[in-house]
């Protein structure tokens, strides 16, 4: 059985809430809460991915070599 996570409140300006509410209704999200949770999880995951190096040094050098050969790098 999945343990229910504790929730915390976040306050948004009414105008922003209304825009999010409209967008949530136009998608498969059942509520503003679910939509905002999804978006924030995506942002946090993306941010964490930035912290991790996308290429190792060997891959990075290969990309640079190819870009030089194509004339994009000096």
Backbone as a printed PyTorch tensor [residue, N CA C, xyz], in Angstrom:
tensor([[[  0.8250,  -1.1760,   0.0000],
         [  0.0000,   0.0000,   0.0000],
         [  0.8740,   1.2470,   0.0000]],

        [[  0.5310,   2.2120,  -0.8150],
         [  1.2910,   3.4340,  -0.9470],
         [  1.0200,   4.3620,   0.2290]],

        [[  2.0830,   4.8620,   0.8380],
         [  1.9500,   5.7750,   1.9630],
         [  1.5940,   7.1590,   1.4400]],

        [[  0.5890,   7.7870,   2.0090],
         [  0.1650,   9.1120,   1.5960],
         [  1.1710,  10.1410,   2.0900]],

        [[  1.6070,  10.9950,   1.1730],
         [  2.5780,  12.0200,   1.5200],
         [  1.8780,  13.2250,   2.1390]],

        [[  2.5710,  13.8600,   3.0530],
         [  2.0580,  15.0710,   3.6740],
         [  2.0350,  16.1860,   2.6320]],

        [[  1.0240,  17.0190,   2.6620],
         [  0.9060,  18.1450,   1.7370],
         [  1.1010,  19.4550,   2.4760]],

        [[  1.5600,  20.4510,   1.7530],
         [  1.7350,  21.8010,   2.2830],
         [  1.0120,  22.7680,   1.3650]],

        [[  0.5560,  23.8800,   1.8960],
         [ -0.1580,  24.8880,   1.1090],
         [  0.8240,  25.8460,   0.4540]],

        [[  0.4780,  26.2700,  -0.7450],
         [  1.2200,  27.2990,  -1.4760],
         [  0.1910,  28.3050,  -1.9610]],

        [[  0.4680,  29.5770,  -1.7890],
         [ -0.4840,  30.6040,  -2.1820],
         [ -0.0410,  31.2640,  -3.4790]],

        [[ -1.0190,  31.4400,  -4.3740],
         [ -0.7710,  32.0510,  -5.6740],
         [ -1.6760,  33.2650,  -5.8330]],

        [[ -1.2300,  34.2370,  -6.6210],
         [ -2.1290,  35.3490,  -6.9200],
         [ -3.3700,  34.8130,  -7.6420]],

        [[ -4.5250,  35.4100,  -7.3630],
         [ -5.7970,  34.9340,  -7.9230],
         [ -5.7750,  34.8930,  -9.4460]],

        [[ -5.1680,  35.8890, -10.0760],
         [ -5.1080,  35.9420, -11.5370],
         [ -4.3240,  34.7490, -12.0970]],

        [[ -3.2000,  34.4370, -11.4710],
         [ -2.4080,  33.2910, -11.9120],
         [ -3.1690,  31.9980, -11.6850]],

        [[ -3.8180,  31.8760, -10.5560],
         [ -4.6120,  30.6890, -10.2450],
         [ -5.6780,  30.4670, -11.3190]],

        [[ -6.3420,  31.5310, -11.7290],
         [ -7.3880,  31.4370, -12.7430],
         [ -6.8130,  30.9400, -14.0690]],

        [[ -5.6510,  31.4490, -14.4480],
         [ -5.0080,  31.0000, -15.6930],
         [ -4.6350,  29.5210, -15.6060]],

        [[ -4.1020,  29.1210, -14.4670],
         [ -3.7290,  27.7130, -14.2800],
         [ -4.9780,  26.8450, -14.2900]],

        [[ -6.0280,  27.3220, -13.6690],
         [ -7.2930,  26.5850, -13.6280],
         [ -7.8220,  26.3430, -15.0480]],

        [[ -7.7480,  27.3480, -15.8900],
         [ -8.1940,  27.2110, -17.2820],
         [ -7.3420,  26.1790, -18.0210]],

        [[ -6.0390,  26.2550, -17.8120],
         [ -5.1320,  25.3180, -18.4720],
         [ -5.3620,  23.8990, -17.9590]],

        [[ -5.5670,  23.7440, -16.6710],
         [ -5.8080,  22.4130, -16.0920],
         [ -7.0820,  21.8010, -16.6590]],

        [[ -8.1140,  22.6250, -16.8370],
         [ -9.3740,  22.1370, -17.4010],
         [ -9.2000,  21.6980, -18.8480]],

        [[ -8.3060,  22.3650, -19.5860],
         [ -8.0820,  22.0540, -20.9970],
         [ -7.2020,  20.8200, -21.1840]],

        [[ -6.6750,  20.2890, -20.0990],
         [ -5.8200,  19.1070, -20.1590],
         [ -6.4930,  17.9790, -19.3840]],

        [[ -5.7550,  16.9200, -19.1790],
         [ -6.2940,  15.7700, -18.4380],
         [ -6.0840,  15.8770, -16.9310]],

        [[ -5.6280,  17.0280, -16.4600],
         [ -5.4310,  17.1960, -15.0270],
         [ -6.7710,  17.4830, -14.3820]],

        [[ -7.0330,  16.8190, -13.2890],
         [ -8.3210,  16.9570, -12.6320],
         [ -8.4530,  18.1850, -11.7640]],

        [[ -7.3280,  18.8380, -11.4690],
         [ -7.3910,  19.9850, -10.5670],
         [ -6.1620,  20.8650, -10.7630]],

        [[ -6.2610,  22.0690, -10.2280],
         [ -5.1240,  22.9830, -10.2460],
         [ -3.9750,  22.3730,  -9.4540]],

        [[ -4.2930,  21.7640,  -8.3220],
         [ -3.2510,  21.1420,  -7.4930],
         [ -2.4410,  20.1190,  -8.2770]],

        [[ -3.1240,  19.2420,  -9.0010],
         [ -2.4390,  18.1950,  -9.7640],
         [ -1.5830,  18.8010, -10.8740]],

        [[ -2.1210,  19.8310, -11.5350],
         [ -1.3820,  20.4900, -12.6160],
         [ -0.1180,  21.1550, -12.0780]],

        [[ -0.2610,  21.9330, -11.0170],
         [  0.8810,  22.6300, -10.4320],
         [  1.9080,  21.6330,  -9.9160]],

        [[  1.4620,  20.5650,  -9.2900],
         [  2.3810,  19.5320,  -8.8030],
         [  3.1860,  18.9520,  -9.9610]],

        [[  2.5100,  18.6350, -11.0660],
         [  3.1940,  18.0770, -12.2330],
         [  4.2370,  19.0580, -12.7780]],

        [[  3.8380,  20.3090, -12.9580],
         [  4.7480,  21.3090, -13.5230],
         [  5.9680,  21.5070, -12.6220]],

        [[  5.7460,  21.6000, -11.3390],
         [  6.8620,  21.8040, -10.4210],
         [  7.7930,  20.6010, -10.3770]],

        [[  7.2350,  19.3970, -10.4520],
         [  8.0880,  18.2030, -10.5090],
         [  8.9590,  18.2260, -11.7560]],

        [[  8.3880,  18.6580, -12.8880],
         [  9.1530,  18.7540, -14.1330],
         [ 10.2760,  19.7770, -14.0060]],

        [[  9.9860,  20.9110, -13.4110],
         [ 10.9940,  21.9600, -13.2390],
         [ 12.1240,  21.4710, -12.3440]],

        [[ 11.7730,  20.8480, -11.2330],
         [ 12.7890,  20.3480, -10.3000],
         [ 13.6340,  19.2550, -10.9600]],

        [[ 12.9910,  18.3580, -11.6960],
         [ 13.7270,  17.2870, -12.3760],
         [ 14.6770,  17.8700, -13.4160]],

        [[ 14.2100,  18.8710, -14.1540],
         [ 15.0530,  19.5160, -15.1610],
         [ 16.2380,  20.1990, -14.5030]],

        [[ 15.9830,  20.8680, -13.3990],
         [ 17.0310,  21.5660, -12.6710],
         [ 18.0750,  20.5800, -12.1550]],

        [[ 17.6300,  19.4530, -11.6570],
         [ 18.5590,  18.4320, -11.1660],
         [ 19.3690,  17.8540, -12.3150]],

        [[ 18.7500,  17.7400, -13.4830],
         [ 19.4570,  17.2400, -14.6530],
         [ 20.5590,  18.1750, -15.0970]],

        [[ 20.3580,  19.4790, -14.8990],
         [ 21.3700,  20.4670, -15.2610],
         [ 22.5940,  20.2840, -14.3740]],

        [[ 22.3690,  19.9190, -13.1380],
         [ 23.4770,  19.7170, -12.2190],
         [ 24.3340,  18.5230, -12.6250]],

        [[ 23.7060,  17.5260, -13.2440],
         [ 24.4490,  16.3700, -13.7080],
         [ 25.0450,  16.7030, -15.0620]],

        [[ 26.2710,  16.2710, -15.3040],
         [ 26.9280,  16.5670, -16.5520],
         [ 26.2940,  15.7530, -17.6700]],

        [[ 25.8980,  16.4270, -18.7480],
         [ 25.2200,  15.7630, -19.8540],
         [ 26.1670,  14.8480, -20.6230]],

        [[ 27.4170,  15.2510, -20.7780],
         [ 28.4100,  14.4590, -21.5050],
         [ 29.5950,  14.2060, -20.5960]],

        [[ 30.2390,  13.0540, -20.7990],
         [ 31.5170,  12.8890, -20.1240],
         [ 32.5500,  13.6470, -20.9590]],

        [[ 33.7710,  13.7750, -20.4750],
         [ 34.7850,  14.5850, -21.1560],
         [ 35.0820,  14.0600, -22.5540]],

        [[ 35.1170,  12.7540, -22.7180],
         [ 35.3970,  12.1470, -24.0210],
         [ 34.2890,  12.4890, -25.0250]],

        [[ 33.0430,  12.3800, -24.6030],
         [ 31.9150,  12.7250, -25.4740],
         [ 31.9500,  14.2080, -25.8470]],

        [[ 32.2590,  15.0410, -24.8710],
         [ 32.3110,  16.4780, -25.1160],
         [ 33.3880,  16.8160, -26.1460]],

        [[ 34.5450,  16.1860, -26.0280],
         [ 35.6250,  16.4220, -26.9930],
         [ 35.2230,  15.9590, -28.3940]],

        [[ 34.4950,  14.8470, -28.4790],
         [ 34.0210,  14.3450, -29.7730],
         [ 33.0450,  15.3320, -30.4070]],

        [[ 32.1490,  15.8880, -29.6260],
         [ 31.2020,  16.8790, -30.1370],
         [ 31.9600,  18.1190, -30.6100]],

        [[ 32.9200,  18.5790, -29.8360],
         [ 33.7130,  19.7420, -30.2260],
         [ 34.4740,  19.4700, -31.5220]],

        [[ 35.0460,  18.2780, -31.6560],
         [ 35.7890,  17.9130, -32.8630],
         [ 34.8620,  17.9640, -34.0770]],

        [[ 33.6740,  17.4080, -33.9270],
         [ 32.7160,  17.4110, -35.0360],
         [ 32.2840,  18.8270, -35.3980]],

        [[ 32.0560,  19.6660, -34.3820],
         [ 31.6660,  21.0510, -34.6400],
         [ 32.7980,  21.8160, -35.3290]],

        [[ 34.0520,  21.5410, -34.9430],
         [ 35.2070,  22.1730, -35.6120],
         [ 35.2530,  21.7410, -37.0750]],

        [[ 35.0640,  20.4430, -37.3180],
         [ 35.1000,  19.9180, -38.6870],
         [ 33.9910,  20.5290, -39.5540]],

        [[ 32.8890,  20.8840, -38.9500],
         [ 31.7820,  21.5030, -39.6680],
         [ 31.9530,  23.0230, -39.8030]],

        [[ 32.9770,  23.5720, -39.1480],
         [ 33.2470,  24.9910, -39.2230],
         [ 32.5270,  25.8430, -38.2030]],

        [[ 31.8850,  25.2010, -37.2080],
         [ 31.1650,  25.9690, -36.1990],
         [ 32.0710,  26.4650, -35.0620]],

        [[ 33.2090,  25.8200, -34.8900],
         [ 34.1670,  26.2240, -33.8470],
         [ 35.5110,  26.4800, -34.4950]],

        [[ 36.2600,  27.4120, -33.9010],
         [ 37.6260,  27.7030, -34.4020],
         [ 38.6130,  26.7630, -33.7910]]])
